[in-house]
Structures are given as structure tokens and as C-alpha cells.
Amino acid sequence: MAVNVMRRKELYEIMPEGLVTTHKWLMENNLTRHAIDNLVKSNQLESISKGVYVRNTSKISWQSVVFSLQSILKTDFVVGGLTALEMQGLSHYLSLSENKIVHLFGNDVLPEWVVNLDLNVKFVRHTTNSLFAKKLEENKLLQPFTVERDWDNDNRKLIISSPERAYLEVLLDVPQKTTFEHAVQLMQGLTTLSPRNLQKTLEDCQNVKVKRLFFWFADRQNYVWLGKINRENITFGSGNRMLIKGGKLDNKYKITVPEWL
């Protein structure tokens, strides 16, 4: 009985409610197979997939899932794009969908149990290879151009894209999944981007379409930070890019854009 109490206390200390973990991680944290089996039998641990456990499934949130992916399973996923802008108060766009979409950027495989969770959340995985060179990712302890944000009252943090990186991630999906109008609305809220962070992010970005689109949207707002960017150190590629059929070619950035804009 005393051993069970001790094991339960250990579990509560290392694994708050709502966090998802694996059999391997529990054993690495000094819980034996026998102890884990007993915790499952007594419903203190709930199995949501083979070898995957949670304390109190009713406490699972998209934030606890992402924290588990980042801090427990050690995947390379970062909360990015529109989700990162929302978390930093930089998106006033409200989705009409009942299901929240959480955009995750990383090259690891999203575990199947994440997709099968009974949450009103859709996790969308994006690879980062189309935005930054793979060698850049491998040379960082964390993904480049990220910040940390508290998500609960226990000082646990999520790794999310900086505003500068997040907007570039949004532009990856223009115009296929993100409209020009939406991208314009988001740019209108980016009044306080860091010129220093932006310079470095744009220099390391390898996606020509994204960089051209960024400046096309930014020129329309003429923010103070825009004048502090050294464009000579940013590569824009050559040739025209047709982004939308029936659009008008912008001669400065050599991209086709909606004529009404």
C-alpha cells in the first residue's frame, strides 16, 4: 500500500493532468512495468493508444498535446503560422469552423494517436524544408526564430514561431489555402515586428515566393520597420512567378496578384 502511494505521488509530480506520455518515458522516470500496470488498473493512468498514456483524459487540450510532443516526446514540432500569430495576439481573423486548427511545423512524423484524439481540434503538420534550409534546422538546439509562451499556470511553455517567422509560414499557403485578403488583414496587424529579427529571418528563408509576397504585402502598409530592412542581403531569385490565374503581374516583385488588390 505504501509503495502504491509512493508511486502515485511520483506520477503526480512528474506528470500533471492532461499531459500525454509513453511507456518508455515513464520507465525512464523510474516507474517499473509493474507500477505502470497497477496505475492503469486503478485508472490513475489511462491508455489512449498502445504504450501511450494520460492522466485524466478530460484534461487533454491542444496545448497539453503540443507540450507533450515538444517536451516529453522530444519531436521537432513548433506551433507556427496562423496559430502562432493568434497566440501572440496578432490575428483578428475568426475561423467559422467549429474545429480549431493547430498548425505544427516540423519534419518529424505526427504520431497517429494525435490524429485520433477526441478533441475539437485538427492538427495540421507542415514540413519546414520549403521555408528554411535543412542544415539550418540541424544546427540549432531549438528551431530557428522561435519564442516560448506560457500555456498554463505551472510555468510550462510551448515553443512557437516568432511573429516574423509565423507570417512567412502563413505565406507558404497563399493563395492555395490562405487568401490574399486574409494575408492583407494579418499584415495590417504586424505593426511592431522587429527589424533585426525580420532581417535575419528573411536572409535565412530560402523560399523565393514567400519573400516576394512578404515585401509586396509590407509595401502596402509602409511600416517604420520596413525602412530598416537591408534588401540587398536578401535573395529574390529571378523570373516571374504566377501565383494566381488571371492575375496581374507586379513588375517590382515579378509575381501575379489579384487585380482588385
Backbone bond lengths (Angstrom), bond angles and torsions (degrees), N, CA, C in turn:
res aa  C-N    CA-C-N  psi(-1)  N-CA   C-N-CA  omega(-1)  CA-C   N-CA-C  phi
1 M - - - 1.461 - - 1.528 110.62 -
2 A 1.345 115.49 -45.72 1.461 119.70 179.34 1.518 111.00 -62.33
3 V 1.358 115.99 -38.18 1.471 120.28 178.65 1.523 110.59 -63.35
4 N 1.358 116.04 -43.07 1.456 120.50 179.28 1.522 111.44 -61.71
5 V 1.327 116.35 -41.67 1.461 120.60 178.46 1.524 110.11 -62.67
6 M 1.331 115.68 -41.86 1.455 120.35 179.79 1.525 110.70 -63.41
7 R 1.340 115.76 -45.31 1.461 119.83 179.41 1.533 110.75 -61.39
8 R 1.326 115.68 -42.08 1.465 120.03 179.44 1.522 110.42 -62.91
9 K 1.314 116.47 -41.43 1.458 120.72 179.00 1.526 110.50 -64.32
10 E 1.336 116.88 -42.19 1.467 121.20 177.49 1.528 110.23 -60.23
11 L 1.321 115.51 -44.52 1.459 120.95 -179.07 1.523 110.52 -60.54
12 Y 1.327 116.70 -46.47 1.461 120.88 -178.13 1.525 111.72 -63.30
13 E 1.320 116.02 -32.03 1.466 119.94 -178.68 1.527 111.97 -74.52
14 I 1.326 116.34 -40.12 1.471 119.33 -175.13 1.524 112.92 -91.40
15 M 1.329 117.02 -16.58 1.464 119.34 -171.92 1.526 111.22 -139.05
16 P 1.324 117.22 87.71 1.466 120.15 177.59 1.525 111.99 -62.37
17 E 1.304 116.42 162.28 1.459 121.48 -179.10 1.532 110.77 -60.09
18 G 1.332 114.74 140.32 1.461 120.39 176.17 1.515 114.77 91.36
19 L 1.335 117.32 -15.96 1.458 119.16 178.47 1.523 110.19 -80.36
20 V 1.314 115.41 144.41 1.459 121.57 -178.14 1.521 108.52 -106.34
21 T 1.320 116.22 135.83 1.460 119.32 -179.27 1.521 110.11 -142.95
22 T 1.311 115.38 178.31 1.460 120.80 -176.47 1.534 110.49 -117.95
23 H 1.316 114.84 163.65 1.469 121.91 176.84 1.537 109.59 -58.26
24 K 1.323 115.73 -42.39 1.462 121.17 -179.87 1.517 110.98 -60.77
25 W 1.334 116.90 -44.59 1.474 120.37 -177.85 1.521 111.01 -66.21
26 L 1.325 116.95 -39.37 1.469 120.36 178.92 1.526 110.85 -63.05
27 M 1.329 116.51 -41.37 1.456 119.69 179.22 1.529 111.44 -68.30
28 E 1.333 116.01 -35.33 1.464 119.42 176.36 1.522 111.46 -66.39
29 N 1.338 116.28 -19.86 1.455 121.33 178.20 1.538 111.79 -103.84
30 N 1.327 113.55 33.51 1.474 122.31 168.01 1.526 115.65 71.98
31 L 1.326 117.39 20.96 1.461 119.51 171.75 1.530 108.12 -100.84
32 T 1.323 117.19 128.23 1.463 121.18 -179.15 1.533 110.05 -78.59
33 R 1.328 115.47 165.68 1.465 120.05 175.95 1.528 110.33 -57.30
34 H 1.325 115.05 -41.81 1.470 120.32 -179.67 1.531 110.82 -63.24
35 A 1.312 116.67 -42.81 1.465 120.61 179.40 1.526 110.83 -64.19
36 I 1.320 116.44 -41.72 1.469 120.88 179.27 1.532 110.15 -63.30
37 D 1.332 116.40 -45.25 1.469 120.46 178.56 1.523 110.95 -58.43
38 N 1.327 116.47 -42.80 1.470 120.44 179.99 1.525 111.73 -65.79
39 L 1.327 116.51 -38.07 1.464 120.22 179.07 1.528 110.73 -66.61
40 V 1.334 116.35 -35.61 1.464 120.47 177.04 1.527 110.20 -69.03
41 K 1.335 116.37 -44.75 1.467 120.76 -179.34 1.528 112.02 -61.69
42 S 1.326 116.01 -33.72 1.473 120.15 -179.44 1.529 112.05 -90.52
43 N 1.361 116.04 8.61 1.473 122.85 175.95 1.526 113.84 65.03
44 Q 1.319 116.50 16.97 1.468 118.85 174.50 1.523 110.72 -80.65
45 L 1.322 115.18 -23.83 1.456 122.58 170.05 1.518 107.39 -120.47
46 E 1.340 116.51 136.89 1.462 120.56 177.73 1.527 108.73 -114.88
47 S 1.307 115.55 134.17 1.457 120.75 179.53 1.530 109.05 -88.91
48 I 1.332 117.04 123.82 1.465 120.40 179.44 1.525 111.61 -107.85
49 S 1.331 116.00 -9.63 1.460 122.35 175.76 1.524 105.69 -167.25
50 K 1.322 117.55 169.72 1.451 119.58 -178.40 1.531 110.61 -60.97
51 G 1.344 115.35 117.47 1.460 120.38 178.61 1.505 114.71 75.21
52 V 1.343 117.22 12.61 1.471 121.50 -179.34 1.523 108.87 -123.24
53 Y 1.337 116.57 129.49 1.460 120.71 -172.31 1.526 111.88 -132.16
54 V 1.337 113.84 158.35 1.462 120.57 175.58 1.519 108.46 -144.48
55 R 1.306 116.40 149.98 1.459 121.18 170.84 1.519 107.70 -96.43
56 N 1.333 115.51 109.94 1.466 121.93 178.15 1.531 111.85 69.72
57 T 1.325 115.12 89.89 1.473 119.92 -177.94 1.523 112.77 -61.79
58 S 1.327 117.82 -24.89 1.470 120.00 -179.06 1.528 111.61 -68.35
59 K 1.332 116.65 -15.32 1.467 120.82 -178.72 1.531 112.56 -95.15
60 I 1.330 116.61 0.54 1.464 118.82 179.73 1.530 109.53 -68.60
61 S 1.309 116.37 132.83 1.463 122.79 174.44 1.523 107.62 -132.12
62 W 1.315 116.54 168.41 1.461 117.24 178.70 1.529 110.13 -64.25
63 Q 1.337 116.28 -31.60 1.466 119.16 178.66 1.529 111.24 -66.86
64 S 1.342 116.71 -41.33 1.464 118.84 -179.84 1.528 111.00 -68.06
65 V 1.322 116.26 -32.66 1.468 120.21 176.67 1.526 110.34 -65.25
66 V 1.335 116.40 -46.84 1.467 119.88 -179.29 1.528 110.77 -65.50
67 F 1.336 116.89 -41.19 1.458 119.95 177.75 1.527 110.20 -59.44
68 S 1.319 116.12 -41.22 1.459 120.44 178.91 1.521 110.98 -63.85
69 L 1.330 116.63 -41.74 1.461 120.50 178.53 1.524 111.43 -63.00
70 Q 1.334 115.81 -40.17 1.464 119.86 -175.47 1.526 113.18 -80.58
71 S 1.329 116.75 -46.44 1.462 120.41 -169.05 1.521 114.70 -98.49
72 I 1.323 116.91 -25.44 1.463 119.93 -178.57 1.526 110.87 -101.98
73 L 1.316 116.23 -49.25 1.466 119.55 -179.36 1.528 113.12 -86.35
74 K 1.350 116.27 -10.18 1.468 122.23 174.93 1.526 113.68 58.53
75 T 1.327 116.95 37.40 1.465 120.07 174.12 1.527 108.72 -77.54
76 D 1.329 116.13 170.62 1.470 119.72 -178.54 1.526 112.92 -94.46
77 F 1.336 117.61 13.66 1.458 119.71 -175.44 1.527 113.07 -70.91
78 V 1.319 113.69 138.02 1.462 122.75 175.88 1.521 107.52 -123.73
79 V 1.316 117.67 138.81 1.466 120.82 173.71 1.524 106.97 -71.86
80 G 1.327 116.61 121.61 1.463 118.60 -173.33 1.509 113.90 -136.47
81 G 1.318 114.70 -169.61 1.457 122.04 176.14 1.511 113.58 55.46
82 L 1.325 115.41 -138.50 1.461 121.58 -176.66 1.526 111.89 -61.17
83 T 1.345 117.03 -35.79 1.465 120.10 -179.66 1.531 110.58 -62.70
84 A 1.329 117.07 -42.34 1.469 120.79 179.22 1.521 111.18 -66.36
85 L 1.329 117.22 -38.75 1.471 119.87 177.46 1.526 110.41 -64.61
86 E 1.329 116.45 -40.89 1.465 120.70 178.22 1.525 110.87 -60.76
87 M 1.330 116.91 -43.41 1.460 121.10 -178.04 1.524 112.38 -65.07
88 Q 1.332 115.99 -22.25 1.469 120.35 -179.25 1.516 112.27 -104.66
89 G 1.349 114.62 14.95 1.460 119.54 175.63 1.507 114.30 69.26
90 L 1.326 117.12 27.47 1.460 120.74 -175.25 1.516 113.00 -112.90
91 S 1.324 116.24 16.48 1.460 119.66 177.74 1.516 109.85 -135.98
92 H 1.316 115.78 121.16 1.467 120.12 177.12 1.518 110.90 -103.75
93 Y 1.318 114.39 10.92 1.468 120.50 -177.85 1.521 109.05 -83.66
94 L 1.322 117.10 126.58 1.462 121.57 179.61 1.519 110.22 -107.36
95 S 1.320 115.83 123.77 1.453 120.27 177.74 1.525 110.06 -73.45
96 L 1.325 116.67 141.18 1.464 121.40 178.21 1.528 110.94 -85.10
97 S 1.322 116.47 -7.81 1.462 120.31 -179.66 1.524 110.75 -74.23
98 E 1.320 116.28 144.21 1.466 120.28 176.60 1.524 110.80 -70.62
99 N 1.302 116.67 -29.37 1.458 120.82 -178.49 1.519 110.62 -91.19
100 K 1.314 116.36 129.37 1.452 120.57 175.79 1.518 109.11 -74.17
101 I 1.317 116.66 142.18 1.459 121.14 176.42 1.521 108.18 -106.96
102 V 1.319 115.54 127.68 1.462 121.56 177.10 1.520 107.74 -112.51
103 H 1.329 115.68 119.10 1.461 120.93 -177.82 1.523 109.90 -92.44
104 L 1.334 115.61 121.72 1.459 122.28 179.62 1.528 108.97 -115.37
105 F 1.320 116.01 130.72 1.458 121.18 -179.94 1.526 109.74 -113.37
106 G 1.317 115.60 123.21 1.463 121.19 179.77 1.512 109.39 174.53
107 N 1.321 115.89 165.93 1.461 120.51 -177.51 1.527 113.40 -103.29
108 D 1.336 116.79 -1.41 1.461 119.41 175.25 1.533 110.13 -74.74
109 V 1.311 116.02 164.51 1.462 121.28 177.79 1.525 108.93 -84.21
110 L 1.327 116.70 133.38 1.451 120.83 177.87 1.525 108.77 -75.08
111 P 1.344 118.05 121.19 1.471 119.95 -177.81 1.530 111.94 -56.82
112 E 1.312 115.37 145.60 1.466 120.43 -176.99 1.525 112.13 -61.86
113 W 1.341 117.17 -32.49 1.467 119.35 -178.39 1.528 111.94 -64.92
114 V 1.326 116.82 -25.66 1.468 120.28 177.76 1.525 109.76 -65.30
115 V 1.320 115.23 -44.33 1.472 120.94 -179.18 1.528 111.09 -66.82
116 N 1.325 116.13 -32.75 1.469 120.43 -174.69 1.523 114.54 -88.89
117 L 1.334 117.74 -0.36 1.460 120.12 -179.71 1.523 110.99 -63.33
118 D 1.320 116.06 142.99 1.460 121.20 179.27 1.528 109.85 -87.08
119 L 1.329 115.23 69.01 1.466 122.05 178.35 1.521 108.61 -124.27
120 N 1.320 116.41 152.62 1.467 119.44 174.28 1.529 109.41 -81.87
121 V 1.299 114.64 51.27 1.459 121.65 -176.39 1.517 108.86 -137.91
122 K 1.310 115.81 136.86 1.456 121.29 173.67 1.521 108.34 -112.94
123 F 1.332 115.93 119.06 1.461 120.54 177.52 1.531 108.30 -90.14
124 V 1.328 115.78 123.05 1.462 120.84 179.99 1.524 108.44 -111.78
125 R 1.320 115.65 120.30 1.459 121.20 -178.53 1.526 110.59 -93.03
126 H 1.327 115.29 133.21 1.460 122.13 174.43 1.531 107.93 -124.05
127 T 1.315 117.46 138.86 1.462 118.89 172.73 1.527 108.88 -81.35
128 T 1.321 116.37 158.29 1.465 120.34 -178.72 1.524 112.40 -100.02
129 N 1.328 116.83 -2.98 1.466 119.91 -175.80 1.523 112.89 -62.85
130 S 1.334 117.15 -28.99 1.459 119.57 -177.61 1.526 112.63 -80.78
131 L 1.334 116.90 -5.76 1.466 120.33 -179.08 1.523 111.98 -112.10
132 F 1.325 115.57 -48.41 1.459 120.11 -179.47 1.527 109.76 -124.58
133 A 1.314 115.49 150.14 1.456 120.02 179.06 1.519 109.84 -64.02
134 K 1.315 116.20 143.40 1.465 120.50 -177.67 1.524 111.27 -61.51
135 K 1.313 117.82 -36.19 1.470 120.50 -178.72 1.530 110.96 -63.78
136 L 1.332 116.32 -29.46 1.467 119.63 177.20 1.518 110.09 -66.66
137 E 1.331 116.87 -43.06 1.454 121.12 179.76 1.528 111.22 -61.74
138 E 1.328 116.65 -41.30 1.452 120.54 -173.77 1.525 112.72 -71.34
139 N 1.320 116.66 -19.91 1.460 120.22 -178.21 1.521 113.09 -90.43
140 K 1.308 117.44 6.13 1.461 121.67 -178.19 1.526 109.95 -115.61
141 L 1.331 115.60 142.95 1.457 118.98 172.55 1.519 109.46 -68.00
142 L 1.323 115.52 -42.56 1.460 121.33 172.67 1.516 107.20 -110.16
143 Q 1.309 116.78 167.34 1.457 118.97 173.56 1.527 108.44 -61.54
144 P 1.329 118.30 148.85 1.467 120.11 -178.64 1.517 111.74 -67.84
145 F 1.327 114.66 150.99 1.467 122.43 173.32 1.525 112.62 60.33
146 T 1.325 115.36 50.72 1.459 120.29 178.90 1.520 110.27 -122.84
147 V 1.334 115.33 161.75 1.461 122.56 175.18 1.526 107.21 -133.39
148 E 1.322 116.50 165.90 1.454 120.74 177.79 1.518 109.39 -110.29
149 R 1.342 115.34 142.42 1.458 120.68 -179.60 1.521 109.71 -134.26
150 D 1.345 116.78 133.32 1.468 121.12 174.02 1.521 109.47 -62.85
151 W 1.318 116.69 143.36 1.469 119.38 176.11 1.524 112.16 -128.47
152 D 1.342 117.36 -7.06 1.460 119.37 175.97 1.533 108.41 -142.75
153 N 1.305 116.77 -171.15 1.465 120.96 -176.85 1.522 113.35 -92.95
154 D 1.325 117.09 7.55 1.466 120.97 -177.15 1.518 112.51 -111.50
155 N 1.314 115.90 23.14 1.468 122.00 175.73 1.522 113.59 63.94
156 R 1.331 116.88 22.24 1.465 119.86 173.17 1.526 108.54 -84.09
157 K 1.318 115.59 141.83 1.458 119.41 -172.45 1.520 112.27 -123.67
158 L 1.322 115.03 149.74 1.458 122.16 172.34 1.520 108.90 -103.87
159 I 1.319 116.08 144.53 1.468 121.32 175.15 1.525 107.49 -90.73
160 I 1.316 116.46 119.76 1.461 120.61 -177.54 1.533 109.96 -129.96
161 S 1.310 115.85 160.92 1.458 120.49 178.60 1.523 110.44 -68.84
162 S 1.333 115.50 142.15 1.462 120.08 172.52 1.525 108.33 -62.35
163 P 1.338 118.33 160.72 1.478 119.37 178.46 1.525 112.03 -55.76
164 E 1.336 116.05 -38.34 1.461 119.66 -177.88 1.528 111.22 -64.43
165 R 1.314 116.17 -45.44 1.465 120.14 178.85 1.528 111.18 -70.13
166 A 1.334 116.88 -41.08 1.468 121.17 -175.85 1.529 111.11 -59.26
167 Y 1.341 116.97 -40.87 1.467 118.45 -178.96 1.529 110.71 -67.75
168 L 1.319 117.06 -37.35 1.469 119.24 175.84 1.525 110.52 -62.83
169 E 1.329 116.38 -36.57 1.470 120.28 178.21 1.529 110.91 -65.44
170 V 1.329 116.99 -37.08 1.459 120.59 175.84 1.530 110.37 -62.14
171 L 1.337 115.67 -41.39 1.466 120.02 -176.68 1.524 112.93 -66.71
172 L 1.326 117.43 -19.53 1.471 119.99 176.12 1.528 111.12 -56.70
173 D 1.329 116.13 -33.51 1.472 120.84 -174.33 1.525 113.63 -97.44
174 V 1.334 117.95 8.99 1.473 121.25 175.57 1.521 108.29 -88.84
175 P 1.338 118.90 129.97 1.468 127.59 0.69 1.533 113.51 -100.56
176 Q 1.341 118.02 7.88 1.472 120.54 -171.39 1.535 112.18 -61.87
177 K 1.335 117.46 -48.67 1.463 120.66 -176.75 1.523 112.61 -119.69
178 T 1.295 117.29 -15.86 1.472 122.32 177.40 1.516 107.99 -122.11
179 T 1.312 117.09 128.18 1.460 120.76 -176.78 1.527 111.14 -77.89
180 F 1.320 115.45 157.96 1.463 120.54 174.02 1.526 110.28 -58.94
181 E 1.321 116.21 -39.61 1.466 120.86 -178.61 1.525 110.90 -61.77
182 H 1.324 116.92 -43.57 1.461 120.96 178.76 1.519 110.53 -63.66
183 A 1.344 116.89 -42.89 1.464 120.42 179.35 1.525 111.57 -62.90
184 V 1.328 116.46 -35.90 1.474 121.02 176.13 1.525 110.05 -63.53
185 Q 1.341 116.19 -46.18 1.461 120.69 -179.95 1.524 111.45 -60.00
186 L 1.317 116.67 -41.20 1.462 120.16 179.63 1.526 111.10 -66.30
187 M 1.320 116.93 -42.46 1.467 120.29 178.68 1.527 111.29 -60.98
188 Q 1.319 117.06 -33.75 1.464 120.59 179.84 1.528 112.37 -62.82
189 G 1.341 116.58 -19.90 1.457 119.48 179.19 1.519 113.98 -95.96
190 L 1.335 117.05 -3.23 1.472 120.47 -175.18 1.528 111.48 -94.39
191 T 1.307 115.68 57.81 1.463 120.57 -175.51 1.521 113.38 -78.30
192 T 1.324 117.58 -18.88 1.470 120.21 -171.42 1.530 112.97 -121.67
193 L 1.314 117.64 33.04 1.464 119.04 176.34 1.531 109.91 -63.45
194 S 1.327 115.55 150.29 1.464 120.98 179.22 1.527 109.77 -84.92
195 P 1.333 118.62 118.11 1.474 119.83 178.87 1.525 112.23 -57.80
196 R 1.325 116.61 -38.33 1.467 120.38 -179.29 1.522 111.30 -65.28
197 N 1.340 116.36 -48.07 1.469 119.78 178.72 1.522 111.29 -64.94
198 L 1.317 115.00 -39.21 1.466 120.47 -178.48 1.522 111.03 -65.54
199 Q 1.329 116.24 -41.55 1.464 120.56 179.15 1.524 110.52 -58.09
200 K 1.326 115.87 -48.88 1.467 120.65 -177.89 1.529 111.06 -65.87
201 T 1.348 116.19 -41.78 1.463 120.19 -178.96 1.527 111.38 -63.18
202 L 1.327 116.19 -44.32 1.468 120.51 -179.32 1.527 111.60 -69.28
203 E 1.322 117.31 -35.31 1.468 120.00 178.44 1.524 111.15 -66.11
204 D 1.327 116.72 -36.83 1.468 120.57 -178.11 1.526 113.19 -86.05
205 C 1.326 116.88 -13.97 1.462 120.51 178.22 1.523 109.15 -70.65
206 Q 1.327 116.81 132.72 1.465 120.37 -178.18 1.527 112.49 -105.53
207 N 1.341 117.39 3.53 1.454 120.65 -176.65 1.529 110.19 -94.38
208 V 1.333 115.93 108.37 1.464 121.73 -176.25 1.521 111.81 -62.20
209 K 1.316 117.04 -44.08 1.474 120.83 -179.58 1.518 110.89 -58.14
210 V 1.322 116.75 -46.11 1.458 121.55 -177.62 1.516 110.88 -62.94
211 K 1.327 118.30 -43.37 1.468 121.01 -178.41 1.527 111.38 -66.73
212 R 1.320 116.21 -41.20 1.473 118.45 178.58 1.525 111.02 -65.03
213 L 1.344 115.38 -43.34 1.464 119.45 178.15 1.523 111.44 -62.20
214 F 1.325 116.61 -41.85 1.464 119.68 -178.97 1.526 110.73 -55.46
215 F 1.326 116.74 -49.95 1.473 119.19 -177.32 1.522 111.73 -70.80
216 W 1.323 116.52 -30.98 1.464 118.48 176.98 1.531 110.39 -63.65
217 F 1.337 117.10 -44.49 1.464 120.63 177.35 1.530 111.07 -69.05
218 A 1.335 117.06 -40.26 1.469 120.83 -176.85 1.522 111.72 -67.04
219 D 1.332 117.21 -38.38 1.476 120.47 -179.62 1.520 111.91 -59.27
220 R 1.322 116.54 -29.89 1.465 120.64 -178.66 1.524 111.76 -69.03
221 Q 1.336 118.00 -23.26 1.465 121.96 -177.42 1.526 112.43 -99.29
222 N 1.343 116.55 -29.15 1.459 121.40 178.18 1.531 112.59 55.32
223 Y 1.325 116.35 49.21 1.467 121.25 178.98 1.529 110.79 -70.70
224 V 1.323 116.69 159.88 1.463 122.04 179.08 1.525 110.70 -60.06
225 W 1.354 116.16 -41.02 1.465 118.60 -177.02 1.530 112.91 -64.02
226 L 1.328 116.27 -23.29 1.463 119.63 -177.73 1.521 111.23 -65.57
227 G 1.332 116.28 -36.30 1.459 120.30 -179.10 1.518 113.86 -71.48
228 K 1.325 116.81 -9.56 1.465 121.09 -178.60 1.533 112.48 -98.64
229 I 1.322 116.19 1.84 1.465 120.50 -179.87 1.527 110.28 -88.39
230 N 1.317 116.93 129.01 1.459 122.40 176.26 1.525 109.03 -88.75
231 R 1.314 115.86 100.11 1.462 120.33 -174.97 1.523 112.78 -72.99
232 E 1.320 117.23 -18.99 1.463 120.05 -178.38 1.524 112.38 -65.48
233 N 1.329 116.40 -23.89 1.465 120.06 -179.63 1.526 112.90 -91.59
234 I 1.332 116.18 5.29 1.470 121.14 -178.38 1.518 108.55 -112.48
235 T 1.326 117.35 128.60 1.465 120.74 -179.22 1.525 110.18 -88.87
236 F 1.332 115.86 132.96 1.464 121.11 -177.08 1.524 113.24 -113.26
237 G 1.334 117.00 1.48 1.459 119.20 179.61 1.515 111.72 70.79
238 S 1.325 116.02 -170.89 1.463 120.85 -179.18 1.522 110.08 -135.23
239 G 1.311 115.52 163.18 1.465 120.26 178.16 1.514 112.53 82.44
240 N 1.351 114.36 164.69 1.459 120.65 -179.18 1.526 110.91 -82.67
241 R 1.327 116.20 153.59 1.462 122.78 175.32 1.529 108.38 -124.18
242 M 1.336 116.22 116.28 1.456 119.18 177.54 1.525 108.72 -87.62
243 L 1.320 116.62 109.04 1.460 121.08 -178.15 1.516 112.33 -96.27
244 I 1.332 116.96 -25.19 1.464 119.85 -176.59 1.523 108.80 -147.61
245 K 1.327 116.24 132.49 1.462 120.74 179.91 1.528 110.50 -68.37
246 G 1.303 115.47 138.86 1.454 119.71 178.65 1.510 113.28 76.47
247 G 1.328 116.54 8.85 1.451 119.93 -179.77 1.525 111.68 -83.33
248 K 1.316 114.31 -178.47 1.459 120.78 -179.80 1.520 108.89 -109.36
249 L 1.326 117.33 136.14 1.449 121.14 -179.22 1.523 110.21 -75.70
250 D 1.328 116.05 123.88 1.460 120.99 172.72 1.520 107.54 -85.00
251 N 1.346 116.30 115.21 1.463 120.83 -172.46 1.522 113.22 -68.02
252 K 1.340 117.53 -25.95 1.465 120.97 -178.04 1.523 111.24 -72.73
253 Y 1.335 115.84 -46.57 1.460 119.56 -175.73 1.529 113.20 -106.98
254 K 1.342 116.40 -1.00 1.463 121.95 175.23 1.529 112.54 55.81
255 I 1.333 116.09 46.70 1.463 122.52 175.02 1.521 108.07 -131.09
256 T 1.333 116.05 147.59 1.460 119.55 175.73 1.517 108.79 -86.96
257 V 1.322 115.79 131.45 1.466 122.28 -177.40 1.529 108.04 -130.01
258 P 1.352 118.02 160.12 1.456 120.11 178.52 1.525 110.67 -58.25
259 E 1.324 116.40 134.13 1.461 120.46 -176.17 1.532 111.91 -62.47
260 W 1.345 117.02 -32.52 1.461 119.29 -177.32 1.533 112.88 -69.12
261 L 1.344 116.26 -16.64 1.466 119.37 176.72 1.523 111.76 -88.86
